[in-house]
Amino acid sequence: MSAAYGLALLVSLAGMAMLDRRFRLFFFDAPRRAAVVLVSGVAFFVVWDLVGVDLGIFFRGRTEFMSGWLLAPQLPVEEIGFLALLCYLTMNLYVAFTRLTVRDRERAAPRPGGHG
């Protein structure tokens, strides 16, 4: 058993937090809203995983890189870290692309009294 995968997830989450802090994307822009969104997203996907496990669709693969700790049958503890990373990455990307799109639209819009 190893903690390599869990450690890689923590490093990746730290990277997301650094980008978030640098550009004030998600937690560093609106922490309460971000916490609600992240917890809701992780909870949704945990339920999704549990349903998938119950239906026999999802199962835990055997690897030496995971701790071996399970939160539920076929649900490794590392899954929570993965789902948190997935949701955090998605929200950082969503906010970044939304800001870029808005900025590009503002630049392209004709200015009042301008020449188009």
N, C-alpha and C positions, 0 to 999 in steps of 0.2 A: 504494500500500500504506500501511496505517496500523496503529497499535497501539491504536486507540480501544476495540475490543472487549476486548482483553487487559487494558487499563487498567481498564475497567469491571468486569471479573471480579476484578481485584486489589482494587479499592475495595470490592466486594461481599464478598469474602473477609475483608477487614479489618473490615467491619461485623459479619460473623458472629463473628469473633474477639472483637470488643468486647462483643457480647452474651454470648458464652461466658464471657468474663472476669468480666463484671458479675454473672452469675447462676451461675457455676461449673457450666456445663452438661456440657461434653464434654472438651475438652483441659485445661481448668483444673480439672477434677474428677479425672480419671484419665488422665494424658497417654499412658502406654504403651498402655493399652487403646484409647484414642481413635486413636492413630497406627495401630495394627493394623487397626482397623475402617475408618478412612478409606482407608488404602492398599489394603486388600482390596476395598472398594467401588469405588474408582477402577479398580483392576486388572480387576475383574469387568466394569465397563462399557466399558473399553477393549477387552477381548476381545469383548464384545457388539458394539461398533462395528465392529471388524475383521471379524467374521463377517458383519454386515450389509453392509459394503462389499463383501466377497467375493461375497455373494449378489446384489449389485446393488440392495439396498434403500436403503442410505445412500450419500450422496455429498456432497461439499463444495460448498456454494453459493458463488458468486462475489459478493464484496462489497468495497467499498473500506475497510471498517472493520476488516478482519482483516490480519494481518501478511503472509500468503502463505507462511509457513513451514509445512512439512508434516513430520510425524513418520513417516508412512507414506502411501502413495497414498490420497487422499481423507480423510486424518486430520490436520486442522490442529492446530498446537501449542496453540491456544486451547481445544481440546476437553478437554485435561487440566485446565485451569483451570475450565471449565464443570462437568466431572464432580466435581472437588474441591468446588466450591461446592454442587452438588446434594447430594453426600453429607454435607457439613458442615451444610448447612441441615436436611436430613432428621434428622440425629442431634441437633442442637440442639432441633428441634421435638419429636422423640420424647422426649427427656429432660424437656423443659419440660412437655409434656402428661402424661407419666407422673407427675411430681411433683405437678402440679395434681390429677390424679385421686386419687392416694394421699392428698393433703391433704384433699380433699373427702370421701373415704370416712372418714377419721379424724374429721373434724368431725361427720359424720352418724351415726357409730356411737354407740350408747348407752354411757354411762359406768357403770362398776360402782358401785352404790350410788346412782346418780343417778335422776332421774325421766324417763329416756327420751329 
